Amino acid sequence: MDWEDVAQELRIHLWLKQDSYDPHRGALEKTFVNRLLENKIKDLQRTVNRQKRLLDTYHFTFSQLEETEAGMLWLESAIPIFQEDLS
């Protein structure tokens, strides 16, 4: 996710939440906006970290791949159709 994506997500989030601001609750509009942005940034950070963990898991799986003579990546145990023992 690049900075343009983050900025877009923040703008959308603010637009969707703009009607939930209630000045009678005692918070300034600036405080409301800052809190919304802080929470959304934390949420985006959690999402990115979750995706990184998933990529690390896939990296482990792909590290088990073997390269064949034809230069193709191969993981026989994960592709049963290519195993000799088809019943």
Distance bins in CASP14 RR format, pairs under 12 A and 6 or more apart:
PFRMAT RR
TARGET T0000
AUTHOR 0000-0000-0000
RMODE 2
METHOD distances of the structure
MODEL  1
1 7 0 0 0 0 0 1 0 0 0 0 0
1 8 0 0 0 0 1 0 0 0 0 0 0
1 9 0 0 0 0 1 0 0 0 0 0 0
1 10 0 0 0 0 0 1 0 0 0 0 0
1 41 0 0 0 0 0 1 0 0 0 0 0
1 43 0 0 0 0 0 1 0 0 0 0 0
1 44 1 0 0 1 0 0 0 0 0 0 0
1 45 0 0 0 0 1 0 0 0 0 0 0
1 47 0 0 0 0 1 0 0 0 0 0 0
1 48 1 0 1 0 0 0 0 0 0 0 0
1 49 0 0 0 0 0 1 0 0 0 0 0
1 50 0 0 0 0 0 1 0 0 0 0 0
1 51 0 0 0 0 1 0 0 0 0 0 0
1 52 0 0 0 0 0 1 0 0 0 0 0
2 8 0 0 0 0 1 0 0 0 0 0 0
2 9 0 0 0 0 0 1 0 0 0 0 0
2 44 0 0 0 0 0 1 0 0 0 0 0
2 48 0 0 0 0 0 1 0 0 0 0 0
3 9 0 0 0 0 0 1 0 0 0 0 0
3 10 0 0 0 0 0 1 0 0 0 0 0
3 41 0 0 0 0 0 1 0 0 0 0 0
3 44 0 0 0 0 0 1 0 0 0 0 0
4 10 0 0 0 0 0 1 0 0 0 0 0
4 11 0 0 0 0 0 1 0 0 0 0 0
5 11 0 0 0 0 0 1 0 0 0 0 0
5 12 0 0 0 0 0 1 0 0 0 0 0
5 44 0 0 0 0 1 0 0 0 0 0 0
5 47 0 0 0 0 0 1 0 0 0 0 0
5 48 0 0 0 0 0 1 0 0 0 0 0
6 12 0 0 0 0 0 1 0 0 0 0 0
6 13 0 0 0 0 0 1 0 0 0 0 0
6 37 0 0 0 0 0 1 0 0 0 0 0
6 40 0 0 0 0 1 0 0 0 0 0 0
6 41 1 0 0 1 0 0 0 0 0 0 0
6 43 0 0 0 0 0 1 0 0 0 0 0
6 44 1 0 0 1 0 0 0 0 0 0 0
6 45 0 0 0 0 1 0 0 0 0 0 0
6 47 0 0 0 0 0 1 0 0 0 0 0
6 48 0 0 0 0 1 0 0 0 0 0 0
7 13 0 0 0 0 0 1 0 0 0 0 0
7 14 0 0 0 0 0 1 0 0 0 0 0
7 37 0 0 0 0 0 1 0 0 0 0 0
7 40 0 0 0 0 0 1 0 0 0 0 0
7 41 0 0 0 0 0 1 0 0 0 0 0
7 44 0 0 0 0 0 1 0 0 0 0 0
8 14 0 0 0 0 0 1 0 0 0 0 0
8 15 0 0 0 0 0 1 0 0 0 0 0
8 40 0 0 0 0 0 1 0 0 0 0 0
8 44 0 0 0 0 0 1 0 0 0 0 0
9 15 0 0 0 0 0 1 0 0 0 0 0
9 16 0 0 0 0 0 1 0 0 0 0 0
9 36 0 0 0 0 0 1 0 0 0 0 0
9 37 0 0 0 0 0 1 0 0 0 0 0
9 40 1 0 0 1 0 0 0 0 0 0 0
9 41 0 0 0 0 1 0 0 0 0 0 0
9 43 0 0 0 0 1 0 0 0 0 0 0
9 44 1 0 0 1 0 0 0 0 0 0 0
9 45 0 0 0 0 0 1 0 0 0 0 0
9 47 0 0 0 0 1 0 0 0 0 0 0
9 48 0 0 0 0 0 1 0 0 0 0 0
10 16 0 0 0 0 0 1 0 0 0 0 0
10 17 0 0 0 0 0 1 0 0 0 0 0
10 33 0 0 0 0 1 0 0 0 0 0 0
10 34 0 0 0 0 0 1 0 0 0 0 0
10 36 0 0 0 0 1 0 0 0 0 0 0
10 37 1 0 1 0 0 0 0 0 0 0 0
10 38 0 0 0 0 0 1 0 0 0 0 0
10 39 0 0 0 0 0 1 0 0 0 0 0
10 40 1 0 1 0 0 0 0 0 0 0 0
10 41 1 0 0 1 0 0 0 0 0 0 0
10 42 0 0 0 0 0 1 0 0 0 0 0
10 43 0 0 0 0 0 1 0 0 0 0 0
10 44 0 0 0 0 1 0 0 0 0 0 0
11 17 0 0 0 0 0 1 0 0 0 0 0
11 18 0 0 0 0 0 1 0 0 0 0 0
11 33 0 0 0 0 0 1 0 0 0 0 0
11 36 0 0 0 0 0 1 0 0 0 0 0
11 37 0 0 0 0 0 1 0 0 0 0 0
11 40 0 0 0 0 0 1 0 0 0 0 0
12 18 0 0 0 0 0 1 0 0 0 0 0
12 36 0 0 0 0 0 1 0 0 0 0 0
12 37 0 0 0 0 0 1 0 0 0 0 0
12 40 0 0 0 0 1 0 0 0 0 0 0
12 44 0 0 0 0 0 1 0 0 0 0 0
13 20 0 0 0 0 0 1 0 0 0 0 0
13 33 0 0 0 0 0 1 0 0 0 0 0
13 35 0 0 0 0 0 1 0 0 0 0 0
13 36 1 0 0 1 0 0 0 0 0 0 0
13 37 1 0 0 1 0 0 0 0 0 0 0
13 38 0 0 0 0 0 1 0 0 0 0 0
13 39 0 0 0 0 1 0 0 0 0 0 0
13 40 1 0 1 0 0 0 0 0 0 0 0
13 41 0 0 0 0 1 0 0 0 0 0 0
13 42 0 0 0 0 0 1 0 0 0 0 0
13 43 0 0 0 0 1 0 0 0 0 0 0
13 44 0 0 0 0 1 0 0 0 0 0 0
14 20 0 0 0 0 0 1 0 0 0 0 0
14 21 0 0 0 0 0 1 0 0 0 0 0
14 29 0 0 0 0 0 1 0 0 0 0 0
14 32 0 0 0 0 1 0 0 0 0 0 0
14 33 1 0 0 1 0 0 0 0 0 0 0
14 34 0 0 0 0 0 1 0 0 0 0 0
14 35 0 0 0 0 0 1 0 0 0 0 0
14 36 1 0 0 1 0 0 0 0 0 0 0
14 37 1 0 0 1 0 0 0 0 0 0 0
14 39 0 0 0 0 0 1 0 0 0 0 0
14 40 0 0 0 0 1 0 0 0 0 0 0
14 41 0 0 0 0 0 1 0 0 0 0 0
15 33 0 0 0 0 0 1 0 0 0 0 0
15 36 0 0 0 0 0 1 0 0 0 0 0
15 40 0 0 0 0 0 1 0 0 0 0 0
16 36 0 0 0 0 1 0 0 0 0 0 0
16 40 0 0 0 0 0 1 0 0 0 0 0
17 29 0 0 0 0 0 1 0 0 0 0 0
17 32 0 0 0 0 1 0 0 0 0 0 0
17 33 0 0 0 0 1 0 0 0 0 0 0
17 35 0 0 0 0 0 1 0 0 0 0 0
17 36 1 0 1 0 0 0 0 0 0 0 0
17 37 0 0 0 0 0 1 0 0 0 0 0
17 39 0 0 0 0 1 0 0 0 0 0 0
17 40 0 0 0 0 1 0 0 0 0 0 0
18 29 0 0 0 0 1 0 0 0 0 0 0
18 32 0 0 0 0 1 0 0 0 0 0 0
18 33 0 0 0 0 1 0 0 0 0 0 0
18 36 0 0 0 0 1 0 0 0 0 0 0
19 32 0 0 0 0 0 1 0 0 0 0 0
20 27 0 0 0 0 0 1 0 0 0 0 0
20 29 0 0 0 0 0 1 0 0 0 0 0
20 32 0 0 0 0 1 0 0 0 0 0 0
20 33 0 0 0 0 0 1 0 0 0 0 0
20 35 0 0 0 0 0 1 0 0 0 0 0
20 36 0 0 0 0 1 0 0 0 0 0 0
21 27 0 0 0 0 1 0 0 0 0 0 0
21 28 0 0 0 0 1 0 0 0 0 0 0
21 29 1 0 0 1 0 0 0 0 0 0 0
21 30 0 0 0 0 0 1 0 0 0 0 0
21 31 0 0 0 0 1 0 0 0 0 0 0
21 32 1 0 1 0 0 0 0 0 0 0 0
21 33 0 0 0 0 1 0 0 0 0 0 0
21 34 0 0 0 0 0 1 0 0 0 0 0
21 35 0 0 0 0 0 1 0 0 0 0 0
21 36 0 0 0 0 1 0 0 0 0 0 0
22 28 0 0 0 0 0 1 0 0 0 0 0
22 29 0 0 0 0 0 1 0 0 0 0 0
22 32 0 0 0 0 1 0 0 0 0 0 0
23 29 1 0 0 1 0 0 0 0 0 0 0
23 30 0 0 0 0 0 1 0 0 0 0 0
23 31 0 0 0 0 0 1 0 0 0 0 0
23 32 0 0 0 0 1 0 0 0 0 0 0
25 31 0 0 0 0 0 1 0 0 0 0 0
25 32 0 0 0 0 1 0 0 0 0 0 0
25 35 0 0 0 0 0 1 0 0 0 0 0
26 32 0 0 0 0 1 0 0 0 0 0 0
27 33 0 0 0 0 1 0 0 0 0 0 0
27 34 0 0 0 0 1 0 0 0 0 0 0
27 35 1 0 0 1 0 0 0 0 0 0 0
27 36 0 0 0 0 0 1 0 0 0 0 0
28 34 0 0 0 0 1 0 0 0 0 0 0
28 35 0 0 0 0 0 1 0 0 0 0 0
29 35 0 0 0 0 0 1 0 0 0 0 0
29 36 0 0 0 0 0 1 0 0 0 0 0
30 36 0 0 0 0 0 1 0 0 0 0 0
30 37 0 0 0 0 0 1 0 0 0 0 0
31 37 0 0 0 0 0 1 0 0 0 0 0
31 38 0 0 0 0 0 1 0 0 0 0 0
32 38 0 0 0 0 0 1 0 0 0 0 0
32 39 0 0 0 0 0 1 0 0 0 0 0
33 39 0 0 0 0 0 1 0 0 0 0 0
33 40 0 0 0 0 0 1 0 0 0 0 0
34 40 0 0 0 0 0 1 0 0 0 0 0
34 41 0 0 0 0 0 1 0 0 0 0 0
35 41 0 0 0 0 0 1 0 0 0 0 0
35 42 0 0 0 0 0 1 0 0 0 0 0
36 42 0 0 0 0 0 1 0 0 0 0 0
36 43 0 0 0 0 0 1 0 0 0 0 0
37 43 0 0 0 0 0 1 0 0 0 0 0
37 44 0 0 0 0 0 1 0 0 0 0 0
38 44 0 0 0 0 0 1 0 0 0 0 0
38 45 0 0 0 0 0 1 0 0 0 0 0
39 45 0 0 0 0 0 1 0 0 0 0 0
39 46 0 0 0 0 0 1 0 0 0 0 0
40 46 0 0 0 0 0 1 0 0 0 0 0
40 47 0 0 0 0 0 1 0 0 0 0 0
41 47 0 0 0 0 0 1 0 0 0 0 0
41 48 0 0 0 0 0 1 0 0 0 0 0
42 48 0 0 0 0 0 1 0 0 0 0 0
42 49 0 0 0 0 0 1 0 0 0 0 0
43 49 0 0 0 0 0 1 0 0 0 0 0
43 50 0 0 0 0 0 1 0 0 0 0 0
44 50 0 0 0 0 0 1 0 0 0 0 0
44 51 0 0 0 0 0 1 0 0 0 0 0
45 51 0 0 0 0 0 1 0 0 0 0 0
45 52 0 0 0 0 0 1 0 0 0 0 0
46 52 0 0 0 0 0 1 0 0 0 0 0
46 53 0 0 0 0 0 1 0 0 0 0 0
47 53 0 0 0 0 0 1 0 0 0 0 0
47 54 0 0 0 0 0 1 0 0 0 0 0
48 54 0 0 0 0 0 1 0 0 0 0 0
48 55 0 0 0 0 0 1 0 0 0 0 0
49 55 0 0 0 0 0 1 0 0 0 0 0
49 56 0 0 0 0 0 1 0 0 0 0 0
50 56 0 0 0 0 0 1 0 0 0 0 0
50 57 0 0 0 0 0 1 0 0 0 0 0
51 57 0 0 0 0 0 1 0 0 0 0 0
51 58 0 0 0 0 0 1 0 0 0 0 0
52 58 0 0 0 0 0 1 0 0 0 0 0
52 59 0 0 0 0 0 1 0 0 0 0 0
53 59 0 0 0 0 0 1 0 0 0 0 0
53 60 0 0 0 0 0 1 0 0 0 0 0
54 60 0 0 0 0 0 1 0 0 0 0 0
54 61 0 0 0 0 0 1 0 0 0 0 0
55 61 0 0 0 0 0 1 0 0 0 0 0
55 62 0 0 0 0 1 0 0 0 0 0 0
56 62 0 0 0 0 0 1 0 0 0 0 0
56 63 0 0 0 0 0 1 0 0 0 0 0
57 63 0 0 0 0 0 1 0 0 0 0 0
57 64 0 0 0 0 0 1 0 0 0 0 0
58 64 0 0 0 0 0 1 0 0 0 0 0
58 65 0 0 0 0 0 1 0 0 0 0 0
59 65 0 0 0 0 0 1 0 0 0 0 0
61 73 0 0 0 0 0 1 0 0 0 0 0
61 75 1 0 0 1 0 0 0 0 0 0 0
61 77 0 0 0 0 0 1 0 0 0 0 0
61 78 0 0 0 0 1 0 0 0 0 0 0
62 73 1 0 0 1 0 0 0 0 0 0 0
62 74 0 0 0 0 0 1 0 0 0 0 0
62 75 0 0 0 0 1 0 0 0 0 0 0
62 78 0 0 0 0 0 1 0 0 0 0 0
63 73 0 0 0 0 0 1 0 0 0 0 0
63 75 0 0 0 0 0 1 0 0 0 0 0
64 73 0 0 0 0 0 1 0 0 0 0 0
64 74 0 0 0 0 0 1 0 0 0 0 0
64 75 1 0 0 1 0 0 0 0 0 0 0
64 76 0 0 0 0 0 1 0 0 0 0 0
64 77 0 0 0 0 1 0 0 0 0 0 0
64 78 0 0 0 0 1 0 0 0 0 0 0
65 71 0 0 0 0 0 1 0 0 0 0 0
65 72 0 0 0 0 1 0 0 0 0 0 0
65 73 1 0 1 0 0 0 0 0 0 0 0
65 74 1 0 0 1 0 0 0 0 0 0 0
65 75 1 0 1 0 0 0 0 0 0 0 0
65 76 0 0 0 0 1 0 0 0 0 0 0
65 77 0 0 0 0 0 1 0 0 0 0 0
65 78 0 0 0 0 1 0 0 0 0 0 0
65 79 0 0 0 0 0 1 0 0 0 0 0
66 72 0 0 0 0 1 0 0 0 0 0 0
66 73 1 0 0 1 0 0 0 0 0 0 0
66 74 1 0 1 0 0 0 0 0 0 0 0
66 75 1 0 0 1 0 0 0 0 0 0 0
66 76 1 0 0 1 0 0 0 0 0 0 0
66 77 0 0 0 0 0 1 0 0 0 0 0
66 78 0 0 0 0 0 1 0 0 0 0 0
66 79 0 0 0 0 0 1 0 0 0 0 0
67 73 1 0 0 1 0 0 0 0 0 0 0
67 74 1 0 0 1 0 0 0 0 0 0 0
67 75 0 0 0 0 0 1 0 0 0 0 0
68 74 1 0 1 0 0 0 0 0 0 0 0
68 75 0 0 0 0 0 1 0 0 0 0 0
68 76 0 0 0 0 0 1 0 0 0 0 0
68 82 0 0 0 0 0 1 0 0 0 0 0
72 79 0 0 0 0 0 1 0 0 0 0 0
72 82 0 0 0 0 0 1 0 0 0 0 0
73 79 0 0 0 0 0 1 0 0 0 0 0
74 82 1 0 0 1 0 0 0 0 0 0 0
74 83 0 0 0 0 0 1 0 0 0 0 0
75 82 0 0 0 0 1 0 0 0 0 0 0
75 83 0 0 0 0 0 1 0 0 0 0 0
76 82 1 0 0 1 0 0 0 0 0 0 0
76 83 1 0 0 1 0 0 0 0 0 0 0
76 84 0 0 0 0 1 0 0 0 0 0 0
76 85 0 0 0 0 0 1 0 0 0 0 0
77 83 1 0 0 1 0 0 0 0 0 0 0
77 85 0 0 0 0 0 1 0 0 0 0 0
79 86 0 0 0 0 0 1 0 0 0 0 0
80 86 1 0 0 1 0 0 0 0 0 0 0
80 87 0 0 0 0 0 1 0 0 0 0 0
END
